[in-house]
Amino acid sequence: MTARRPQRGWLALLTATVAFAPTVAIADDQLNFVSCPLVRDTASVPCWLAEHDGELYFLTIQSDVSAPVTPPWLGHRVLVEGTVSKEARICGGIVLKPVHLSVLPERDASCSTILPAEERYNLTFEPPRPPGPSGGRLAFAPGPAAAPPVGGTPRPAVRPATREFVVSYAFDGLVAFNHSGLLSEMLTFARAINARSVDIVGYRGAVRLSNGQTMVEEASIARRRAEQVAMLLRGANLTTPEYKVQWEDRPSEADGVDDHLMRRTVITVRQ
């Protein structure tokens, strides 16, 4: 995996980037903010919360690193991008769903709050994995096996000759454990069609916060994303196709709505 370079502090990222800050207001149900995460203990599994403008928001439960929403870390601030849900509060916090979390790399000793367990906040479900450290997953570890077909064996589907894959990232992030399924799918498809070419384009994003400020990803992230995907595919012995690796250094425009979708690498696999 490509090594990370030193990054600017997150405060430096809150620059006066007027070009990336539209004058239109962010929707009332969309929240983008940076905060210290909080952990609330429960009888079943800890839950993660964050405070913003005097209100408490539920982010996720403690889970394996390969879960769709990776929990934040104590000792680090977190960028929260979420939609306010109408679901009942969880652990005392308003539910953000969907929610996208990006742990900021700089250490912050003030982010150390652990709230005690209270019976009224006990979750009514079991933790998604047994206690203990996670074993993690390899970049190309296979996902769960598909269920057998019902009613006999279906006819094999016609496989397309070209397919596009999109790898999405945390802010300033690269490939992580939760990308293993998508990378495995990409590799399986390329081998099945005897792919002749793989086009890879990396992109750099920005996010408009609810307070009107804009955070922009570091300058080299688009290149690093594109080159890392190419490295992983070649490292998995997909060496026959011709690779075309490109990136867009200019950050995508941020409007505060689904800005996380701009942090991506697009991979087109062709026969």
KEKE-3310 file (N, C-alpha, C; in steps of 0.2 Angstrom, whole numbers, plus 5000, padded with zeros to 4 digits):
npx = (5004:5003:5013:5008:5010:5016:5003:4994:4988:4972:4965:4972:4966:4954:4952:4951:4942:4935:4931:4926:4915:4899:4885:4873:4862:4865:4855:4843:4843:4855:4871:4887:4902:4916:4922:4925:4924:4913:4912:4900:4897:4888:4877:4878:4886:4898:4893:4895:4896:4894:4895:4887:4884:4878:4870:4868:4873:4871:4882:4888:4889:4902:4912:4918:4933:4930:4917:4903:4902:4915:4920:4925:4940:4946:4955:4957:4950:4935:4928:4912:4899:4883:4866:4851:4841:4824:4823:4821:4830:4847:4857:4855:4857:4853:4850:4861:4859:4861:4878:4895:4911:4926:4942:4952:4970:4978:4984:4973:4972:4961:4951:4944:4933:4923:4908:4898:4889:4871:4856:4845:4850:4853:4857:4846:4851:4862:4880:4889:4900:4911:4918:4935:4950:4950:4953:4956:4955:4962:4967:4961:4953:4940:4922:4907:4900:4889:4871:4864:4855:4837:4825:4832:4846:4850:4851:4867:4872:4874:4890:4895:4907:4913:4916:4913:4920:4919:4928:4926:4931:4937:4940:4954:4959:4965:4964:4956:4952:4938:4936:4939:4929:4925:4937:4940:4929:4932:4944:4940:4931:4939:4948:4939:4935:4946:4953:4959:4963:4964:4958:4962:4956:4960:4953:4951:4944:4933:4925:4910:4907:4894:4895:4899:4912:4926:4934:4948:4955:4971:4985:4991:4983:4974:4982:4989:4979:4975:4987:4989:4978:4981:4993:4989:4981:4990:4999:4991:4993:4987:4992:4992:4983:4984:4988:4981:4984:4978:4975:4965:4970:4964:4953:4936:4921:4913:4897:4891:4882:4882:4896:4905:4905:4913:4926:4935:4940:4939:4938:4939:4936:4941:4937)
npy = (4994:5011:5023:5035:5053:5066:5076:5092:5101:5100:5111:5120:5117:5122:5134:5150:5147:5153:5150:5137:5138:5138:5150:5146:5139:5125:5110:5108:5096:5090:5088:5093:5092:5095:5087:5081:5064:5054:5041:5030:5019:5003:4989:4980:4984:4996:5013:5026:5044:5061:5079:5093:5110:5111:5100:5082:5068:5052:5041:5028:5011:5002:4992:4980:4983:4982:4985:4994:5007:5014:5015:5030:5036:5038:5051:5058:5070:5070:5070:5073:5068:5069:5064:5070:5059:5052:5042:5035:5041:5035:5029:5041:5050:5060:5052:5050:5046:5041:5041:5047:5045:5052:5050:5062:5064:5071:5071:5073:5077:5081:5074:5063:5058:5047:5041:5035:5019:5019:5013:5017:5019:5007:4996:4987:4976:4963:4964:4965:4957:4945:4949:4956:4959:4964:4954:4960:4962:4956:4966:4960:4950:4938:4941:4937:4920:4918:4915:4899:4896:4897:4885:4878:4878:4893:4900:4905:4922:4934:4941:4958:4967:4978:4987:4998:5003:5011:5018:5023:5035:5039:5056:5063:5050:5033:5017:5005:4993:4991:4991:4979:4970:4976:4978:4964:4960:4968:4962:4949:4951:4957:4946:4936:4941:4942:4954:4968:4981:4993:5007:5020:5033:5045:5056:5071:5078:5090:5097:5106:5113:5114:5126:5135:5135:5128:5112:5106:5092:5085:5090:5080:5069:5064:5058:5049:5040:5035:5029:5019:5010:5005:4999:4989:4981:4976:4970:4959:4951:4954:4957:4957:4966:4982:4997:5012:5026:5040:5056:5069:5084:5096:5101:5094:5103:5109:5108:5105:5095:5078:5078:5069:5059:5064:5061:5050:5036:5031:5016:5008:4994:4985:4973)
npz = (5000:4996:5004:5016:5014:5025:5031:5030:5044:5050:5053:5045:5033:5033:5024:5016:5004:4993:4980:4980:4988:4987:4986:4990:5002:5013:5013:5026:5033:5031:5037:5040:5048:5060:5074:5090:5093:5104:5115:5121:5133:5134:5138:5129:5116:5113:5108:5096:5096:5092:5096:5090:5088:5101:5101:5102:5092:5085:5078:5074:5079:5089:5079:5067:5057:5044:5042:5034:5039:5046:5063:5072:5080:5097:5103:5091:5080:5070:5054:5050:5039:5036:5035:5043:5051:5053:5062:5079:5093:5096:5109:5115:5105:5090:5075:5062:5046:5029:5035:5034:5039:5043:5049:5056:5054:5063:5080:5094:5110:5118:5113:5121:5128:5137:5139:5153:5155:5154:5159:5152:5139:5134:5121:5110:5103:5098:5098:5082:5080:5088:5105:5106:5097:5080:5066:5054:5036:5021:5006:4995:5000:4999:4999:5008:5004:4991:4992:4988:4972:4970:4966:4955:4944:4937:4920:4914:4915:4902:4901:4902:4891:4895:4910:4923:4938:4954:4967:4983:4995:5012:5019:5013:5011:5007:5000:5010:5023:5021:5007:5002:4996:4985:4977:4975:4967:4956:4952:4949:4939:4929:4926:4922:4909:4902:4902:4892:4894:4907:4913:4924:4934:4946:4958:4967:4982:4990:5004:5009:5024:5037:5044:5034:5030:5020:5017:5010:5001:5002:4991:4983:4983:4973:4963:4971:4974:4962:4958:4968:4967:4954:4958:4967:4959:4950:4959:4963:4953:4941:4927:4913:4906:4898:4906:4910:4918:4927:4934:4942:4947:4952:4964:4966:4965:4980:4988:4999:4999:4998:4996:4998:4988:4978:4982:4975:4965:4948:4939:4924:4916:4902:4889)
capx = (5000:5006:5014:5005:5015:5014:4998:4993:4984:4965:4964:4974:4962:4948:4954:4945:4942:4928:4929:4923:4909:4893:4881:4867:4862:4865:4849:4842:4844:4862:4876:4894:4905:4922:4920:4928:4919:4912:4910:4895:4897:4881:4878:4880:4891:4898:4891:4899:4892:4897:4891:4888:4880:4874:4866:4871:4871:4873:4886:4888:4891:4908:4911:4924:4935:4928:4910:4902:4903:4920:4920:4930:4945:4947:4962:4957:4944:4932:4924:4906:4895:4877:4859:4847:4836:4818:4823:4822:4837:4850:4862:4854:4859:4850:4853:4863:4859:4867:4883:4901:4915:4933:4946:4958:4976:4982:4982:4970:4971:4955:4945:4945:4927:4920:4902:4896:4883:4865:4851:4840:4853:4856:4855:4842:4853:4869:4886:4890:4906:4913:4923:4942:4953:4948:4959:4956:4954:4966:4964:4957:4949:4933:4916:4903:4898:4882:4866:4862:4849:4831:4822:4836:4852:4848:4856:4872:4870:4879:4894:4897:4914:4916:4913:4916:4920:4920:4931:4925:4936:4937:4943:4962:4960:4967:4961:4956:4949:4931:4936:4941:4924:4925:4943:4939:4924:4935:4949:4937:4928:4945:4951:4934:4934:4953:4954:4965:4964:4962:4959:4961:4957:4959:4950:4952:4938:4932:4918:4908:4905:4888:4897:4901:4919:4927:4940:4950:4959:4978:4986:4993:4979:4971:4988:4991:4974:4975:4993:4988:4974:4985:4998:4986:4979:4996:5001:4987:4995:4983:4998:4991:4980:4987:4986:4981:4983:4978:4972:4963:4973:4960:4948:4929:4918:4909:4891:4889:4877:4885:4903:4909:4905:4919:4932:4934:4944:4935:4942:4936:4940:4938:4940)
capy = (5000:5017:5026:5042:5058:5071:5080:5098:5101:5100:5118:5124:5115:5127:5140:5154:5144:5156:5147:5131:5138:5141:5154:5142:5136:5117:5107:5108:5089:5088:5091:5092:5096:5092:5086:5076:5059:5052:5034:5029:5012:5000:4982:4976:4986:5004:5017:5032:5050:5067:5084:5099:5116:5109:5094:5075:5064:5045:5040:5021:5006:4999:4986:4978:4989:4981:4987:4999:5013:5012:5019:5034:5034:5043:5055:5061:5073:5066:5074:5069:5070:5064:5066:5069:5054:5053:5037:5036:5042:5029:5031:5048:5055:5060:5047:5052:5040:5039:5045:5046:5047:5052:5052:5066:5061:5074:5069:5078:5074:5083:5069:5057:5057:5040:5042:5029:5016:5020:5008:5020:5019:5000:4994:4981:4971:4961:4966:4962:4953:4944:4954:4955:4963:4962:4951:4963:4959:4958:4970:4956:4945:4937:4943:4931:4916:4919:4909:4895:4898:4893:4882:4875:4882:4898:4901:4910:4929:4937:4945:4963:4967:4983:4988:5004:5003:5017:5017:5030:5036:5044:5062:5062:5043:5028:5010:5003:4986:4990:4991:4972:4967:4979:4976:4957:4960:4971:4958:4943:4953:4957:4939:4933:4943:4942:4961:4970:4987:4995:5014:5022:5040:5047:5062:5075:5081:5095:5097:5112:5112:5117:5133:5138:5134:5122:5108:5103:5087:5087:5091:5074:5063:5061:5054:5043:5035:5031:5024:5014:5005:5001:4995:4983:4976:4973:4966:4953:4947:4956:4961:4957:4972:4989:5001:5020:5029:5047:5059:5076:5088:5101:5097:5095:5109:5107:5112:5103:5089:5072:5080:5063:5056:5067:5058:5043:5033:5027:5011:5006:4987:4983:4967)
capz = (5000:4996:5011:5016:5016:5030:5029:5033:5050:5048:5054:5039:5027:5033:5021:5013:4997:4990:4974:4982:4993:4984:4991:4991:5009:5013:5016:5034:5035:5029:5042:5039:5054:5063:5081:5094:5094:5111:5116:5126:5135:5135:5141:5123:5112:5113:5102:5095:5096:5092:5097:5085:5090:5107:5100:5101:5086:5084:5072:5073:5085:5088:5074:5064:5053:5037:5042:5030:5043:5051:5069:5073:5086:5102:5102:5085:5078:5065:5049:5050:5034:5037:5034:5049:5050:5058:5067:5086:5095:5098:5114:5117:5100:5084:5071:5055:5041:5029:5038:5031:5044:5041:5055:5054:5056:5069:5087:5098:5117:5121:5111:5125:5132:5137:5144:5157:5153:5157:5157:5147:5133:5132:5114:5110:5098:5100:5094:5076:5080:5095:5108:5105:5092:5074:5062:5048:5030:5015:5001:4990:5003:4996:5003:5010:4998:4988:4993:4982:4968:4972:4960:4950:4941:4932:4914:4915:4912:4897:4904:4898:4889:4899:4917:4927:4946:4958:4974:4987:5001:5018:5017:5012:5012:5002:5000:5017:5024:5018:5000:5000:4992:4978:4974:4973:4962:4950:4949:4946:4932:4924:4924:4918:4902:4900:4901:4888:4896:4913:4914:4931:4935:4953:4959:4973:4984:4995:5008:5012:5031:5039:5046:5028:5028:5016:5018:5003:5002:5001:4984:4979:4984:4967:4960:4975:4974:4955:4957:4973:4964:4949:4961:4970:4954:4947:4964:4963:4947:4935:4923:4906:4903:4897:4911:4909:4925:4926:4940:4942:4953:4954:4968:4964:4968:4986:4989:5006:4998:4995:4994:4999:4982:4974:4984:4972:4959:4943:4936:4918:4914:4895:4886)
cpx = (5004:5007:5011:5011:5012:5008:4997:4988:4977:4963:4966:4970:4956:4950:4949:4945:4935:4926:4925:4917:4904:4889:4875:4867:4862:4858:4849:4844:4851:4867:4883:4898:4911:4921:4924:4923:4919:4910:4905:4895:4889:4883:4879:4886:4892:4896:4895:4895:4897:4893:4893:4882:4875:4870:4870:4869:4875:4876:4886:4890:4899:4908:4918:4926:4933:4920:4909:4903:4909:4920:4926:4935:4945:4954:4963:4950:4941:4928:4918:4902:4889:4871:4855:4842:4830:4818:4823:4829:4840:4856:4861:4855:4854:4853:4855:4863:4857:4872:4890:4906:4923:4937:4951:4964:4979:4979:4978:4968:4965:4949:4946:4939:4924:4914:4900:4890:4877:4860:4846:4843:4855:4853:4851:4844:4860:4874:4887:4895:4907:4918:4930:4944:4951:4955:4960:4955:4960:4963:4959:4954:4942:4928:4913:4901:4891:4877:4865:4856:4843:4828:4826:4842:4849:4853:4861:4871:4876:4883:4896:4905:4917:4912:4916:4915:4922:4922:4930:4930:4934:4940:4951:4963:4962:4963:4962:4953:4942:4931:4938:4936:4924:4931:4943:4935:4928:4940:4946:4934:4934:4948:4946:4933:4941:4954:4960:4967:4961:4963:4957:4961:4955:4957:4951:4946:4938:4925:4916:4905:4898:4889:4899:4908:4920:4934:4941:4955:4966:4980:4988:4989:4976:4976:4989:4985:4974:4981:4992:4984:4977:4990:4995:4983:4985:4999:4997:4987:4990:4988:4997:4988:4985:4984:4987:4980:4983:4975:4970:4965:4968:4954:4941:4926:4913:4903:4888:4884:4881:4892:4907:4910:4911:4926:4932:4940:4939:4940:4937:4939:4936:4941:4944)
cpy = (5006:5021:5033:5047:5062:5075:5087:5097:5102:5108:5122:5122:5119:5133:5144:5152:5146:5152:5141:5132:5142:5145:5151:5139:5128:5115:5107:5101:5086:5092:5089:5096:5092:5092:5081:5070:5057:5045:5033:5021:5009:4993:4978:4978:4993:5007:5024:5038:5056:5073:5090:5104:5114:5103:5088:5071:5057:5044:5033:5017:5004:4993:4985:4983:4988:4983:4993:5006:5012:5017:5024:5032:5040:5045:5058:5064:5069:5071:5070:5072:5066:5068:5065:5064:5055:5047:5039:5037:5036:5032:5038:5053:5054:5056:5051:5046:5042:5043:5042:5049:5047:5055:5056:5064:5064:5072:5075:5075:5076:5078:5063:5055:5050:5041:5035:5026:5018:5016:5011:5020:5012:4999:4988:4975:4969:4964:4962:4957:4951:4949:4952:4959:4960:4959:4955:4959:4961:4962:4966:4950:4944:4939:4936:4927:4918:4913:4905:4897:4894:4891:4880:4880:4887:4898:4906:4917:4930:4942:4951:4963:4973:4985:4994:5002:5009:5016:5023:5029:5040:5051:5061:5054:5039:5022:5008:4996:4986:4991:4984:4969:4969:4978:4969:4956:4963:4966:4952:4945:4953:4951:4936:4935:4944:4950:4963:4977:4989:5003:5016:5030:5042:5054:5065:5079:5087:5094:5103:5110:5116:5124:5137:5138:5128:5119:5105:5098:5089:5086:5085:5068:5060:5056:5048:5038:5031:5026:5018:5008:5001:4996:4988:4978:4972:4968:4959:4949:4948:4961:4961:4963:4978:4994:5009:5023:5037:5050:5067:5080:5093:5098:5099:5100:5106:5111:5109:5097:5083:5074:5073:5059:5058:5064:5051:5042:5029:5023:5008:5000:4985:4976:4968)
cpz = (5000:5002:5010:5018:5022:5027:5033:5039:5047:5048:5047:5033:5027:5030:5018:5006:4994:4984:4975:4986:4990:4989:4993:4998:5008:5016:5023:5036:5034:5034:5040:5044:5056:5070:5084:5095:5102:5110:5122:5127:5136:5137:5135:5119:5112:5107:5102:5093:5094:5093:5092:5087:5095:5106:5099:5096:5086:5078:5070:5079:5084:5084:5071:5059:5046:5037:5037:5033:5048:5057:5069:5079:5091:5101:5095:5083:5072:5061:5049:5044:5034:5036:5041:5048:5055:5062:5074:5088:5097:5103:5116:5111:5094:5079:5064:5051:5034:5033:5035:5036:5041:5047:5053:5058:5062:5076:5090:5105:5120:5118:5115:5130:5131:5142:5147:5154:5157:5155:5152:5140:5131:5125:5115:5105:5101:5095:5087:5075:5087:5098:5106:5099:5085:5070:5056:5042:5025:5010:4996:4993:5000:5001:5005:5004:4997:4990:4987:4979:4970:4966:4954:4948:4936:4926:4916:4912:4907:4901:4900:4897:4893:4905:4920:4935:4949:4965:4977:4993:5007:5015:5018:5013:5006:5003:5008:5017:5021:5011:4997:4995:4985:4974:4971:4967:4955:4947:4946:4939:4927:4922:4920:4911:4899:4897:4897:4891:4903:4914:4921:4931:4943:4953:4966:4975:4988:4998:5011:5019:5032:5041:5040:5026:5024:5017:5011:5004:5000:4993:4980:4979:4978:4964:4964:4975:4967:4955:4962:4970:4958:4952:4964:4965:4951:4952:4965:4956:4941:4930:4916:4903:4902:4902:4909:4915:4925:4933:4938:4948:4956:4958:4965:4968:4974:4986:4995:5005:4994:4992:4994:4992:4977:4976:4981:4967:4955:4939:4930:4916:4907:4893:4880)
residu = (MET:THR:ALA:ARG:ARG:PRO:GLN:ARG:GLY:TRP:LEU:ALA:LEU:LEU:THR:ALA:THR:VAL:ALA:PHE:ALA:PRO:THR:VAL:ALA:ILE:ALA:ASP:ASP:GLN:LEU:ASN:PHE:VAL:SER:CYS:PRO:LEU:VAL:ARG:ASP:THR:ALA:SER:VAL:PRO:CYS:TRP:LEU:ALA:GLU:HIS:ASP:GLY:GLU:LEU:TYR:PHE:LEU:THR:ILE:GLN:SER:ASP:VAL:SER:ALA:PRO:VAL:THR:PRO:PRO:TRP:LEU:GLY:HIS:ARG:VAL:LEU:VAL:GLU:GLY:THR:VAL:SER:LYS:GLU:ALA:ARG:ILE:CYS:GLY:GLY:ILE:VAL:LEU:LYS:PRO:VAL:HIS:LEU:SER:VAL:LEU:PRO:GLU:ARG:ASP:ALA:SER:CYS:SER:THR:ILE:LEU:PRO:ALA:GLU:GLU:ARG:TYR:ASN:LEU:THR:PHE:GLU:PRO:PRO:ARG:PRO:PRO:GLY:PRO:SER:GLY:GLY:ARG:LEU:ALA:PHE:ALA:PRO:GLY:PRO:ALA:ALA:ALA:PRO:PRO:VAL:GLY:GLY:THR:PRO:ARG:PRO:ALA:VAL:ARG:PRO:ALA:THR:ARG:GLU:PHE:VAL:VAL:SER:TYR:ALA:PHE:ASP:GLY:LEU:VAL:ALA:PHE:ASN:HIS:SER:GLY:LEU:LEU:SER:GLU:MET:LEU:THR:PHE:ALA:ARG:ALA:ILE:ASN:ALA:ARG:SER:VAL:ASP:ILE:VAL:GLY:TYR:ARG:GLY:ALA:VAL:ARG:LEU:SER:ASN:GLY:GLN:THR:MET:VAL:GLU:GLU:ALA:SER:ILE:ALA:ARG:ARG:ARG:ALA:GLU:GLN:VAL:ALA:MET:LEU:LEU:ARG:GLY:ALA:ASN:LEU:THR:THR:PRO:GLU:TYR:LYS:VAL:GLN:TRP:GLU:ASP:ARG:PRO:SER:GLU:ALA:ASP:GLY:VAL:ASP:ASP:HIS:LEU:MET:ARG:ARG:THR:VAL:ILE:THR:VAL:ARG:GLN)
# end
